[in-house]
Amino acid sequence: MKDTALRIAGFKDSIFGVISKLAREHNAVNLGQGFPDFDGPEWLKDIAYKKMQEGHNQYAPFQGTPHLRQEISNYYKKFYGLSYHPDSQITVTVGATEAIYLVITALINPGDEVVVLEPFYDSYVASIKMAGGVPVPVTMHAPDFSIDRKELEGAITPRTKLLILNNPHNPSGKVWSREELLDVATIAQKHDLYLMSDEVYEFLLFDGSKHIPTATLDGMFERTITISSAGKTFGLTGWKIGWICANEKVTEACRLVHQYVTFSVSTPMQETVAEGLVKLSDYLPGFVSLYKGKRDLFYQELKNLGFDFPIPKGTYFMMVPISRKTNLRDVDYAMKLIQEKKVATVPPSAFYLKSTEGEKYLRFCFAKKEETLKQAALNLKGL
Ligand SMILES: Cc1ncc(COP(=O)(O)O)c(C=O)c1O
């Protein structure tokens, strides 16, 4: 039989699939893949049931239901003072993952360069490669995962078209400061780059941290493409409702791709998320304190085990340095922990193209029931 397409040559099972499979085989507590092991809010599930009963069950308009696009527009206005027109600047997608694919496919020609800040969410690089683009990594240096402005600027060439930023940041839990964002924004403006800002953890913030959407920075509204998702905010990652907010030109281009990739997104779930967004202000304090409790509990457990690292200010991940415990690289140590301690984590070297810094860390996801986190800590005793 003939070969499969070159654009996927070199693609392997994602690290999440590999770890989850191993976790199952070894009956390990899975703190690898980033999703809660508990359900999202009952009231939202009740609305979903109602939406189906009410007959919201046929194809939605391909750009997203008017109701959801309006509520997305409303929350950007209410929380950040951003004005996105629901008809021409907002597109609903199958999670942020489809949004990432659409933006990259819509913008990138073969040979175009895309700057990705590593450690990165792995679908960025896969999407860039599928578009024939060239991922150009710039390292966010541990322990505070900051970028060096000179290094960033040095990575830009006349072929660079897009820069991708993730804030709050998976896997480090970093929440970008205004100054740091301005450094990136200034470079994007100077070199006339698009900036894709992946903000799926925008509401998962601790200790008074503030989320600053890139699009709110001076001169950045037009060139920023903002991506977010209901999956993280409502703890219902399987619902897969995401969106893109962008200028008219980019929105139109993304929609051209979207109409032939998924065409439209689950109608009852869109209608449900629309109602969820209306209730955000009431919902968020409980949501944040739930995850803060988990972060504090697991951070303390890891401290007691002798790990030492700054407490993450956002997301539900911890990048934990392992060099005090082992000489092994992340992948080997992660395997050892699955086999010998029955705890699964993600080796973050999978999120780097250039630097080897990831080899000195493991990523733990603390979006888990208290009993799961305690069991993991118990298993890790004696490390
Ligand atoms: C940084 C980042 N972007 C995007 C996604 C994908 O989101 P979704 O489940 O909505 O496709 C994730 C999921 O883990 C993520 O961590």
The ligand as a MOL file (V3000), in Angstrom:
LIG
                    3D

  0  0  0     0  0            999 V3000
M  V30 BEGIN CTAB
M  V30 COUNTS 16 16 0 0 0
M  V30 BEGIN ATOM
M  V30 1 C -2.8480 25.4980 26.9040 0
M  V30 2 C -3.9720 24.6920 26.3570 0
M  V30 3 N -4.5600 25.0780 25.2210 0
M  V30 4 C -5.5880 24.3870 24.6910 0
M  V30 5 C -6.0610 23.2410 25.2840 0
M  V30 6 C -7.1800 22.4800 24.6350 0
M  V30 7 O -8.4150 22.8360 25.1000 0
M  V30 8 P -9.7350 22.1020 24.6530 0
M  V30 9 O -9.9380 20.9170 25.5400 0
M  V30 10 O -10.8000 23.1310 24.7980 0
M  V30 11 O -9.5700 21.6760 23.2180 0
M  V30 12 C -5.4770 22.7960 26.4690 0
M  V30 13 C -5.9400 21.5470 27.1240 0
M  V30 14 O -5.2990 20.9840 27.9620 0
M  V30 15 C -4.4120 23.5490 27.0210 0
M  V30 16 O -3.8070 23.1700 28.1570 0
M  V30 END ATOM
M  V30 BEGIN BOND
M  V30 1 1 1 2
M  V30 2 1 2 3
M  V30 3 2 2 15
M  V30 4 2 3 4
M  V30 5 1 4 5
M  V30 6 1 5 6
M  V30 7 2 5 12
M  V30 8 1 6 7
M  V30 9 1 7 8
M  V30 10 2 8 9
M  V30 11 1 8 10
M  V30 12 1 8 11
M  V30 13 1 12 13
M  V30 14 1 12 15
M  V30 15 2 13 14
M  V30 16 1 15 16
M  V30 END BOND
M  V30 END CTAB
M  END
